Amino acid sequence: MCATKAKVANCDAGTVVIVLAIGMHIVTAAADSPPLSPSDVGANRHPGYVTSRVCADCHATQFESWRGSHHDLAMQSATAATVLGDFDAASFESNGVASRFFIRDGAYFVNTEGPDGKYADFPIKYTFGVEPLQQYLIEFPGGRLQSLTVAWDTQRESWFDLYPDERFTTDNPLHWTGLYQRWNFQCADCHSTDLLKNYDAQTDLYDTLWSDINVGCEACHGPGERHVNWARKDNVNDAQEYSNFGLSVNFDTASPHSLEACAGCHSRRHRISAENFRGQAYLDVFVPATLRAGLYHADGQILDEVYVYGSFLQSRMYQAGVVCSDCHDPHNLRPKAVGNDLCTRCHQQQRQVRFQSLTAASYDTPEHHHHESGTPGAACVNCHMPARTYMIVDPRRDHSFRVPRPDLSIKQHTPNACNNCHQSESPSWAAGHIDTWFGEQRRRAQHYGEILAAGRNRLSEALPMLAGLASDARQPAIVRATAIELLRGYGVQAINEMIQAVQDEDALVRATAVPGFGSADAQVRIANVAPLLSDPVRAVRIEAARLLAPLPKERLDEQQQQAMRRALAEFREAQLTTIDGPSSHFNIGVFYSALGRTPVAEQAYLTSLRLDPYFLPAAANLANLYNATGRNDAAESVLRDSLARDPEAGELHYSLGLLLAEQNKMTQSTAALGRASELLPGRARVHYNYALALQQTGRLFEAGITLRKALQLAPDDTQIVYALVAFYTQQQRWEEALPMAEKLVELAPDAPQPQQMLRDIRQQLMAE
């Protein structure tokens, strides 16, 4: 089930996430291509699906194992046999909203606040999930299915609110009648088999179809018609066209499809193709979220709900070829053994043939786990797969299988498995025990989390470290892609790293690197990115097309132009897959803005905000567009409206502060930039601009403190150092100005102005 813990957290969503993180900015046509048309998406069913009932005829054992599993019960019609919640006139109240659950004429109903703010009776159409919670879907006009945000706790047997601390107004997309609680938009893709959303943007209607209401056999194995035909042939030796027994997915453990068949749903990602993904490479259909802030802790531990795959990609188990079915029964989904017995099937004293790199040792002993056998501390999963609870009652284990590092908690305030149990103790206490047990060398080893943390704060010294991490083929690809993503924030300073990365063997690294050429000149873009228009992986091709689309097509040769046209068609499809959400319109706006087609971009941003008034990236870009076209009053109005909805949006406070400074409204600008500095404490540039505003309004003492804070965050930023030299010079504080001027000369040895400033300061000191 999907957790909706954040305003843009949705199951198909990595959409919003990747828009900001990987730079999937535009997926539509070039300037000379036809406009994006929602009618381009067909409503035909995927061919070849036969439903799970047909599979059961031959595969009775597997079918019976699957029955009753979470996949089987992922979605069901609401009946006395499927509804688990208390509908015996039960009442529940949360955040001032009262809900009453009852049965009328054999059907299940809830009386609660509707989309107009009035109370009404709503019939329950489907159950959604089964354990540890069950949600309920209600059918609305236009083919919409909406998920109640009051759910049933199947363990405690009680109703609870998925958002116990928030009251959503009816215009908020997180209200149960809003966009982010819409099954068609959020959940359907992974909770039913052969799902076709069939959304018509012209009429704003859905005609969503499926072959199985739940996650059936073909959800994993792909369409079964060819397999059935193969099975029914008299002479199977003549069936050469039926490779892999007529199935599109090869579940040989040596095949990546055995993992990617699960990853399509068990990942935080966004779609780039409307095609059914069974049997296709993951990056031809999806792009996963990288280890970005808000989703993962800096060291890669889970933070928001990320659905396993991104964590597992970080693990040494993944690197060794372990797949989901090594640990989980693929039909009933349960672990193949109980407790530590699951892990010791491989982690034992006998060297495993399949995993030769695994050290043979006795793992399930106090000598290894340093806890009394049989206690929680002796459980492998509690140390190597700590859990985090989502949706109030649903704990999910981190599948990165990491070694506990409480020393990182000291540096980065990240969680660690030791203090998850020993909550009254400090990370230093835990790190001391790790040193005693395993030696101090355990914590001396630099973890990629330390580098990513520095990159998130945009520290100047992080650039070479990120570059080294990005090029280190020994590191997991998702880690390297995250390093590339952070390097993009350094602009042209990191262009050499981007040139190297677009030639990398890993497609995710290549795709993430392409937007890094956004600040490069046209010649560099074409030389390094144009070849990727014919990349074997769709995710790379569409990023290449996005970046090159604003350039005149004559800059490309004929072969590249043909590849560009094909990639632009994939652009269009990628956006149309989520055209019912704000991010696609945001992407379209970014694209047309880059082409200089301001009216089209403006309408796209406005549509994005109509679908989700809280979608801050669209608000920020629309304000920038208005500012660029001289409509500052409109820009200010957009920013203030969005801040009224989300007062904690630091980026919008920052944008507002800069906009007001441009209009010389310095008192208001200083207030906005001050709030931005509180909400974005690790951003040196925010503190720098706040300091300049303080200086202009005469608040010199605060300006000095703020400039020094900016310098502490970015000690090699020449603009910050220059500002401090000027600040001290203007106040004739020559002794404080001197070391800053010397540092500025060191940072910019060929620039004449720093040299002159240094000479002037030394002369003033000599005169004293």
C-alpha positions in Angstrom: 0.0 0.0 0.0 1.0 3.6 -0.6 2.0 5.8 2.2 1.0 9.4 1.7 3.2 11.0 4.5 4.3 14.0 2.5 2.6 16.3 0.1 4.3 14.8 -2.9 4.8 11.2 -1.7 2.9 9.0 -4.0 3.3 5.5 -5.2 3.9 6.2 -8.9 5.7 9.2 -7.8 8.9 9.3 -7.9 7.4 11.6 -10.6 7.6 14.7 -8.5 10.7 13.5 -6.8 12.7 12.8 -9.9 11.5 16.0 -11.6 13.6 17.8 -8.9 16.3 15.2 -8.4 17.2 13.7 -11.7 16.0 16.5 -13.9 13.4 14.8 -16.0 12.2 18.2 -16.8 10.4 17.9 -20.0 8.9 15.1 -21.9 7.2 16.6 -24.9 7.8 17.8 -28.4 10.5 20.1 -29.8 9.6 23.5 -31.2 8.9 22.2 -34.6 7.0 19.1 -33.4 3.2 18.9 -32.9 1.8 20.1 -29.5 1.5 17.6 -26.8 -2.0 16.0 -27.0 -3.5 13.8 -24.3 -5.5 12.0 -27.0 -2.2 10.4 -28.1 -2.7 7.8 -25.5 -4.8 4.9 -26.7 -7.3 3.0 -24.5 -6.7 -0.5 -26.0 -6.1 -3.3 -23.6 -2.8 -5.0 -23.4 -2.9 -8.1 -25.5 -2.4 -11.6 -24.3 -3.7 -11.6 -20.7 -5.8 -14.6 -19.6 -6.4 -14.0 -15.9 -5.1 -16.1 -12.9 -8.1 -18.5 -13.1 -6.6 -19.9 -16.3 -3.2 -20.4 -14.7 -4.8 -22.3 -11.8 -5.8 -25.1 -14.2 -2.2 -26.3 -14.5 -0.4 -24.6 -11.6 -2.7 -25.6 -8.8 0.1 -25.8 -6.2 1.4 -22.4 -6.9 -2.1 -20.9 -7.2 -3.0 -22.3 -3.8 0.2 -20.9 -2.3 -0.7 -17.5 -3.7 -4.2 -17.5 -2.5 -4.6 -15.5 0.7 -1.3 -13.7 0.1 -0.9 -9.9 0.3 -0.8 -10.0 -3.5 -4.1 -11.9 -3.7 -5.8 -9.6 -1.3 -4.3 -6.4 -2.6 -7.7 -5.2 -3.8 -11.2 -6.9 -3.5 -14.8 -6.0 -3.9 -16.3 -5.0 -0.6 -18.3 -7.9 0.8 -18.9 -9.5 4.1 -16.0 -11.9 3.3 -13.5 -9.2 2.5 -14.3 -6.2 4.8 -12.4 -6.4 8.0 -13.3 -3.1 9.6 -16.1 -2.5 12.1 -19.1 -1.2 10.2 -21.5 -2.0 13.0 -22.5 1.7 13.4 -19.0 2.4 14.5 -17.9 6.0 14.9 -14.4 7.6 14.7 -13.4 11.3 15.1 -10.1 12.9 14.2 -9.1 16.5 13.7 -12.6 17.6 14.0 -14.0 15.3 11.3 -16.4 12.6 12.4 -16.9 9.4 10.4 -19.6 6.8 10.9 -19.3 3.3 9.4 -22.5 1.3 8.8 -24.2 -1.4 6.7 -27.4 -0.6 4.7 -29.1 -3.2 2.5 -26.1 -5.4 2.7 -23.7 -2.7 1.4 -21.0 -0.9 3.4 -21.1 2.8 3.9 -19.2 5.7 5.6 -20.8 9.0 6.5 -18.0 11.6 6.5 -17.0 15.0 5.1 -17.2 15.0 1.3 -15.5 17.1 -1.4 -17.8 20.0 -0.8 -17.2 20.1 3.0 -20.6 18.6 3.7 -21.3 15.3 5.3 -22.8 12.6 3.2 -23.1 8.8 2.9 -20.6 7.2 0.7 -20.8 3.5 -0.4 -17.6 1.4 -0.1 -16.8 -0.1 -3.5 -13.5 -2.0 -2.8 -11.3 -3.0 0.1 -7.6 -2.1 -0.4 -5.0 -4.2 1.3 -5.4 -6.6 4.2 -2.6 -6.4 6.9 -1.5 -4.6 9.0 -4.2 -2.1 7.8 -7.1 -2.1 5.4 -8.2 0.9 3.4 -11.5 1.5 1.6 -12.1 2.8 -1.9 -15.2 4.9 -2.8 -16.3 5.4 -6.4 -16.9 9.0 -7.6 -18.2 10.3 -11.0 -15.7 10.3 -13.8 -14.3 6.8 -13.0 -12.4 8.1 -9.9 -11.8 5.8 -7.0 -10.9 7.6 -3.8 -9.2 6.1 -0.7 -10.4 7.0 2.7 -7.7 8.4 5.0 -9.4 6.7 7.9 -8.2 3.1 7.9 -8.7 -0.1 9.8 -5.9 -1.4 12.0 -6.2 -5.1 11.6 -3.9 -5.9 14.6 -5.5 -3.6 17.1 -8.9 -3.9 15.5 -9.6 -0.2 15.6 -10.1 2.7 13.2 -7.2 5.3 12.9 -6.3 8.4 11.0 -3.4 8.1 8.5 -2.8 11.8 9.2 -3.5 12.2 12.9 -1.8 15.6 13.2 -3.2 17.3 10.1 -6.6 18.6 9.1 -6.8 18.9 5.3 -9.2 21.4 3.7 -11.2 20.1 0.8 -9.0 21.9 -1.8 -5.9 20.1 -0.5 -4.9 17.1 -2.7 -4.2 15.1 0.4 -7.9 15.3 1.5 -9.4 11.9 1.0 -11.3 13.2 -2.0 -8.2 14.8 -3.5 -5.7 13.8 -6.2 -3.1 12.1 -3.9 -5.8 9.8 -2.5 -7.0 8.8 -5.9 -6.5 5.1 -6.6 -6.3 5.7 -10.4 -3.5 8.1 -10.1 -1.6 6.7 -7.1 -2.1 3.1 -6.5 -3.8 1.2 -9.3 -0.6 0.5 -11.3 0.7 -1.8 -8.6 -2.4 -3.2 -6.9 -4.1 -4.7 -10.0 -3.0 -6.8 -12.9 -2.8 -5.6 -16.5 -3.8 -2.1 -15.4 -4.7 0.5 -18.0 -5.5 3.9 -16.4 -7.2 5.2 -19.5 -7.3 8.9 -18.4 -8.8 11.4 -20.9 -7.3 14.8 -20.2 -9.8 16.5 -22.5 -12.8 15.4 -20.4 -11.0 14.7 -17.1 -12.4 11.2 -17.0 -11.0 7.8 -16.2 -12.0 4.5 -17.8 -9.6 2.3 -15.8 -9.4 -1.4 -16.7 -7.7 -4.5 -15.4 -7.7 -8.2 -16.1 -7.3 -9.2 -12.4 -8.5 -6.9 -9.7 -5.6 -8.0 -7.5 -1.9 -8.8 -8.1 -2.3 -12.0 -10.0 0.0 -14.5 -11.7 0.4 -12.3 -14.8 1.4 -9.3 -12.7 4.7 -11.0 -12.3 5.0 -13.5 -15.1 3.6 -11.3 -17.8 0.7 -12.0 -20.2 0.0 -15.7 -20.2 -1.7 -16.4 -23.6 1.4 -17.5 -25.4 2.4 -19.7 -22.5 -1.1 -21.3 -22.6 -0.7 -21.9 -26.3 2.8 -23.4 -25.7 1.4 -25.7 -23.1 -1.4 -26.9 -25.4 0.7 -27.7 -28.4 1.1 -31.4 -29.2 4.7 -31.2 -30.2 6.5 -28.6 -28.0 9.7 -29.1 -29.9 8.1 -27.3 -32.8 7.3 -24.3 -30.7 10.6 -22.4 -31.3 8.7 -19.2 -31.2 7.8 -19.9 -27.6 11.1 -19.2 -25.9 11.0 -19.3 -22.1 7.8 -21.4 -22.4 6.0 -18.5 -24.0 6.5 -16.2 -21.0 7.9 -12.6 -21.3 9.7 -12.8 -17.9 12.6 -15.1 -17.3 12.8 -16.0 -13.6 16.2 -17.7 -13.8 18.1 -16.2 -10.9 20.9 -15.2 -13.2 18.5 -12.9 -15.0 18.0 -9.3 -13.9 14.3 -9.8 -14.7 13.9 -12.0 -11.6 14.6 -8.8 -9.5 13.2 -6.2 -11.8 9.8 -8.0 -12.0 9.5 -7.1 -8.3 11.2 -3.7 -8.6 8.6 -2.2 -10.9 6.2 -2.0 -8.0 8.6 -2.2 -5.0 10.4 1.0 -5.7 10.1 4.7 -5.4 10.1 5.7 -9.1 8.2 7.4 -11.9 7.0 6.0 -15.2 8.5 6.9 -18.5 6.5 4.5 -20.6 2.8 3.5 -20.7 3.8 0.0 -21.8 3.3 -3.0 -19.5 6.7 -3.4 -17.9 6.7 -7.2 -17.6 9.8 -8.6 -19.4 11.2 -5.1 -20.1 14.3 -3.7 -18.5 13.5 -1.5 -15.5 15.0 1.7 -17.0 13.0 1.3 -20.2 9.8 1.9 -18.1 10.8 3.6 -14.9 13.4 5.8 -13.4 14.1 5.3 -9.7 14.5 8.1 -7.1 18.1 8.5 -6.1 19.2 8.9 -2.5 17.9 12.4 -2.3 17.2 14.4 0.8 13.7 13.8 2.1 13.6 10.2 0.8 16.8 8.8 2.3 19.1 9.8 5.1 22.5 11.0 3.8 24.0 7.5 4.4 21.3 5.9 2.3 19.1 4.6 5.2 15.4 4.8 4.5 13.5 8.0 5.6 10.4 8.4 3.5 8.6 5.3 2.0 10.8 4.1 -0.8 9.6 0.6 -1.3 12.8 -1.5 -0.9 14.4 -1.4 -4.4 16.5 1.7 -3.8 17.7 0.4 -0.5 18.5 -3.1 -1.9 20.6 -1.6 -4.8 23.0 -0.2 -2.1 23.5 -3.7 -0.6 26.4 -6.1 -1.0 23.8 -8.8 -1.4 22.6 -7.1 -4.6 26.1 -6.8 -5.8 26.6 -10.5 -5.2 23.6 -11.5 -7.3 21.0 -12.1 -4.5 17.4 -11.6 -5.8 14.1 -11.3 -4.0 13.1 -15.0 -4.4 16.3 -16.1 -2.6 14.7 -14.9 0.7 10.9 -14.7 -0.1 8.6 -17.3 -1.5 7.5 -15.7 -4.7 3.9 -17.0 -4.4 2.9 -16.6 -0.8 5.6 -13.8 -0.3 6.6 -15.1 3.2 10.3 -15.5 4.1 11.6 -18.9 3.3 12.7 -19.5 6.9 11.9 -18.1 10.3 14.1 -15.7 12.2 17.9 -16.1 11.9 17.4 -19.4 10.1 16.6 -17.3 7.0 20.0 -15.6 7.0 22.0 -18.6 8.0 20.9 -20.5 4.9 23.8 -18.6 3.3 25.7 -17.0 6.2 27.2 -20.1 7.7 30.4 -22.0 8.1 30.1 -23.7 4.8 31.2 -21.6 1.8 28.3 -21.1 -0.6 28.9 -22.2 -4.2 26.8 -19.4 -5.5 28.2 -16.7 -3.3 32.0 -17.3 -3.2 32.8 -13.8 -1.9 30.8 -14.5 1.3 33.1 -15.2 4.2 32.4 -18.6 5.8 31.9 -18.1 9.5 29.6 -18.9 12.4 27.2 -15.8 12.4 24.4 -16.8 14.7 26.5 -16.7 17.8 27.3 -14.2 20.6 30.8 -13.9 19.2 29.3 -12.3 16.1 26.2 -10.4 17.3 27.5 -9.7 20.9 24.1 -10.3 22.4 22.5 -13.1 24.3 21.1 -15.7 22.0 17.4 -15.5 21.6 17.1 -11.8 22.6 16.1 -9.1 20.1 19.7 -7.9 19.9 20.7 -11.3 18.5 18.2 -11.1 15.6 20.0 -10.5 12.3 17.3 -8.2 11.0 17.4 -5.9 14.0 21.0 -5.0 13.4 21.2 -5.2 9.6 17.6 -4.4 8.6 16.2 -1.8 11.1 12.6 -1.0 10.6 10.8 2.3 10.1 7.1 2.6 10.5 4.9 4.1 7.8 1.2 4.7 7.6 1.1 4.8 11.4 1.0 1.0 11.9 3.1 -0.5 9.1 6.8 -1.1 9.9 9.1 -1.7 6.8 12.6 -3.0 7.0 15.5 -1.3 5.4 16.9 -3.7 2.7 20.3 -2.2 2.3 21.6 -4.8 4.8 24.1 -2.3 6.2 26.6 -2.7 9.1 25.6 -0.5 12.0 27.6 2.8 12.1 26.7 4.8 15.2 29.8 6.9 14.5 27.9 8.3 11.5 25.1 9.2 13.8 27.5 11.4 15.8 28.6 13.2 12.6 25.3 13.4 10.7 22.5 12.7 13.2 21.4 9.7 11.2 19.8 6.8 13.0 21.6 3.6 13.8 20.5 0.1 14.7 22.2 0.1 18.1 20.3 3.2 19.4 17.1 2.0 17.9 17.0 -0.5 20.7 19.2 1.3 23.3 17.3 4.5 23.1 18.4 5.8 26.5 22.1 5.6 25.4 24.0 8.0 23.1 25.5 7.3 19.7 28.9 7.8 21.3 28.1 5.0 23.8 27.2 2.7 20.9 30.2 3.6 18.8 32.4 2.8 21.8 31.0 -0.7 21.9 31.5 -1.2 18.2 35.2 -0.1 18.6 35.6 -2.6 21.5 34.0 -5.5 19.5 35.4 -4.9 16.0 38.3 -2.4 16.5 38.4 1.3 15.6 39.1 0.6 12.0 35.4 -0.1 11.5 34.6 3.6 12.0 37.8 4.9 10.3 36.5 3.7 6.9 34.9 6.6 5.1 31.2 5.9 4.2 29.7 7.4 1.1 27.1 9.0 3.4 29.8 11.4 4.6 30.4 12.6 1.1 26.7 12.8 0.2 26.1 14.8 3.3 28.8 17.3 2.3 27.3 17.5 -1.2 23.8 18.1 0.1 25.1 21.1 2.0 26.9 22.2 -1.2 30.2 22.5 0.5 33.1 23.5 -1.8 35.3 20.7 -0.5 32.6 18.2 -1.5 33.2 18.6 -5.2 36.3 16.5 -5.5 34.9 13.9 -3.1 31.7 13.6 -5.0 33.7 13.3 -8.2 35.7 10.5 -6.8 32.5 8.7 -5.6 30.8 9.2 -8.9 33.7 7.5 -10.8 34.2 4.7 -8.3 32.8 1.6 -10.1 33.0 -0.4 -6.9 30.2 1.7 -5.4 26.5 0.9 -6.0 25.2 2.6 -9.1 22.4 4.4 -7.2 25.1 5.9 -4.9 27.1 7.0 -7.9 24.1 8.5 -9.6 23.3 10.4 -6.4 26.8 11.8 -6.4 26.3 12.9 -10.0 23.1 14.5 -9.1 24.7 16.5 -6.4 27.6 17.4 -8.6 25.2 19.1 -11.0 24.7 21.8 -8.4 28.3 22.9 -9.0 27.5 23.8 -12.6 30.4 24.1 -15.1 32.9 23.3 -12.3 31.7 19.7 -12.6 31.5 19.5 -16.4 34.5 17.0 -16.7 32.7 14.7 -14.3 29.6 14.8 -16.4 31.6 14.1 -19.6 33.0 11.0 -17.9 29.6 9.9 -16.5 27.7 10.0 -19.8 30.1 7.3 -21.0 29.6 5.1 -17.9 28.5 1.5 -18.3 25.6 2.0 -16.0 22.5 3.5 -17.5 21.2 5.2 -14.3 24.6 7.0 -14.0 24.3 8.1 -17.7 20.7 9.3 -17.4 21.5 11.3 -14.2 24.5 12.9 -15.8 22.8 14.3 -18.9 21.1 17.3 -17.1 24.5 18.3 -15.8 25.3 19.7 -19.3 22.5 22.3 -18.8 25.1 25.0 -18.1 27.5 23.9 -20.9 27.6 25.6 -24.3 25.9 24.1 -27.3 29.0 22.5 -28.8 29.8 20.7 -25.6 26.2 19.5 -25.2 26.1 18.1 -28.8 29.4 16.5 -28.6 28.7 14.6 -25.4 24.9 14.2 -25.3 23.8 13.7 -29.0 25.2 10.2 -29.1 22.9 9.3 -26.3 19.8 9.9 -28.4 20.5 6.4 -29.7 21.3 4.9 -26.3 19.9 1.4 -25.8 18.1 2.5 -22.6 14.9 4.7 -22.8 15.6 6.6 -19.6 18.9 7.9 -21.2 17.4 8.7 -24.5 14.6 10.9 -23.2 17.0 12.8 -21.0 19.3 13.4 -24.0 16.3 14.6 -26.0 15.1 16.9 -23.2 18.5 18.6 -23.0 19.0 19.0 -26.8 15.5 19.9 -27.8 15.9 23.7 -27.3 18.8 23.7 -29.8 18.2 24.4 -33.5 17.8 21.0 -35.2 20.3 22.0 -37.8 23.0 21.6 -35.2 22.4 17.8 -35.4 23.3 15.6 -38.3 20.6 13.7 -40.2 21.0 10.5 -38.2 20.9 12.4 -34.9 17.8 14.2 -36.1 16.0 10.9 -36.7 17.1 9.7 -33.3 15.8 13.0 -31.8 12.4 12.5 -33.4 12.1 9.0 -31.9 13.3 10.2 -28.5 10.8 13.1 -28.6 8.0 10.6 -29.1 9.2 8.8 -26.0 9.2 12.2 -24.3 5.5 12.6 -25.1 4.6 9.2 -23.9 6.5 9.7 -20.6 4.5 12.8 -19.8 1.2 11.4 -20.9 1.5 8.5 -18.5 0.9 10.9 -15.6 -0.9 13.7 -17.4 -3.6 13.5 -14.6 -1.0 14.8 -12.1 0.8 18.2 -11.6 4.3 17.0 -12.4 3.7 16.3 -16.0 2.3 19.8 -16.6 5.3 21.2 -14.6 7.6 19.3 -16.9 5.8 20.6 -20.0 6.1 24.1 -18.6 9.9 23.8 -18.1 10.3 22.5 -21.6 8.4 25.2 -23.3 10.0 27.8 -21.1 13.4 26.6 -22.4 12.1 27.0 -25.9 11.0 30.6 -25.2 7.3 29.8 -25.6 6.2 31.7 -22.5 2.4 31.6 -22.9 2.4 27.8 -23.3 4.7 27.4 -20.3 2.6 29.7 -18.2 -0.6 27.7 -18.9 1.3 24.5 -18.1 2.4 25.8 -14.7 -1.2 27.1 -14.0 -2.6 23.7 -14.8 -0.1 22.1 -12.5 -1.2 24.4 -9.7 -4.9 23.8 -10.5 -4.3 20.1 -10.0 -2.3 20.7 -6.9 -2.3 24.2 -5.4 0.4 23.0 -2.9 2.8 21.9 -5.7 5.7 24.3 -4.9 8.0 23.6 -7.9 5.3 24.9 -10.2 4.7 28.0 -8.0 8.5 28.8 -8.0 8.8 28.4 -11.7 5.7 30.4 -12.5 7.0 33.2 -10.3 10.3 33.1 -12.1 8.5 33.2 -15.4 6.5 36.3 -14.3 9.7 37.9 -13.0 11.5 37.3 -16.3 8.7 38.9 -18.3 8.5 41.9 -16.0 5.3 40.9 -14.1 6.7 41.2 -10.6 3.4 41.9 -9.0 2.1 38.6 -10.4 5.3 36.8 -9.3 4.9 38.1 -5.8 1.3 37.1 -5.6 2.1 33.5 -6.7 4.8 33.2 -4.0 2.7 34.7 -1.2 -0.3 32.5 -2.1 1.9 29.4 -2.0 3.5 30.5 1.3 0.1 31.0 2.8 -0.6 27.3 2.0 2.9 26.1 3.1 4.6 28.6 5.4 7.6 26.2 5.9 8.6 26.3 2.2 12.1 27.7 2.6 12.8 27.8 -1.1 9.8 30.0 -1.7 10.8 32.4 1.1 14.2 32.6 -0.6 12.6 33.4 -4.0 10.3 35.9 -2.4 13.3 37.6 -0.7 15.3 37.9 -3.9 12.3 39.2 -5.8 11.6 41.9 -3.2 15.2 42.9 -3.1 15.1 43.4 -6.9 12.2 45.8 -6.3 14.2 47.5 -3.6 11.6 46.5 -0.9 14.5 45.8 1.5 12.6 45.6 4.8 10.3 43.0 3.4 13.1 41.3 1.6 15.2 41.0 4.7 12.3 39.4 6.6 11.8 36.8 3.8 15.5 36.0 3.5 15.8 35.7 7.3 13.0 33.2 7.3 14.6 31.3 4.4 17.9 31.2 6.4 16.1 29.6 9.3 14.4 27.0 7.1 17.5 26.3 4.9 20.3 26.4 7.5 22.8 24.5 5.4 22.6 26.8 2.3 25.5 29.2 2.2 24.0 31.2 -0.6 20.9 31.9 1.4 22.9 33.2 4.3 25.0 35.3 1.9 22.0 37.1 0.4 20.4 37.5 3.8 23.6 39.2 5.0 23.6 41.6 2.1 20.0 42.5 2.9 20.9 43.0 6.6 23.8 45.2 5.5 21.6 47.4 3.3 19.1 47.9 6.1 21.8 49.0 8.5 21.8 45.9 10.7 25.5 45.6 10.5 26.2 43.4 13.6 23.7 40.7 12.3 25.1 41.1 8.8 28.6 40.2 10.0 27.5 37.2 11.9 25.5 35.9 8.9 28.3 36.4 6.5 30.6 34.4 8.7 28.0 31.7 8.9 27.9 31.6 5.1 31.7 31.4 5.0 31.7 28.6 7.4 29.4 26.6 5.1 31.3 27.5 1.9 34.9 28.6 2.9 36.1 28.7 -0.8 33.2 30.8 -2.2 34.9 33.8 -3.7 31.7 36.0 -3.5 31.3 35.3 0.2 35.0 36.0 0.9 34.8 39.2 -1.2 31.6 40.3 0.7 33.5 39.9 4.0 36.5 41.9 2.7 34.2 44.7 1.6 32.2 44.5 4.9 35.3 44.9 7.1 36.8 47.5 4.8 33.8 49.7 4.9 33.9 49.7 8.7 37.7 50.2 8.6 38.2 46.9 10.5 41.5 46.4 8.8 42.9 43.6 11.0 39.8 41.5 10.3 39.8 42.4 6.6 43.4 41.4 6.1 43.1 37.6 6.4 39.9 37.7 4.3 41.8 39.7 1.5 44.7 37.2 1.6 42.3 34.3 1.3 40.5 36.1 -1.6 43.9 36.5 -3.5 44.6 32.8 -2.8 41.3 31.8 -4.3 41.5 34.2 -7.3 45.3 34.7 -7.9 44.8 36.1 -11.4 42.1 38.7 -10.6 43.5 42.2 -10.3 40.8 43.6 -7.9 41.6 41.3 -4.9 45.3 42.2 -5.3 44.5 45.9 -5.1 42.2 45.4 -2.1 44.9 43.5 -0.3 47.5 46.3 -1.0 45.0 49.0 0.2 44.4 47.1 3.5 48.1 46.6 4.2 48.7 50.3 3.6 46.0 51.2 6.1 47.5 48.9 8.7 51.0 50.4 8.1 49.5 53.9 8.5 48.1 53.0 11.8 
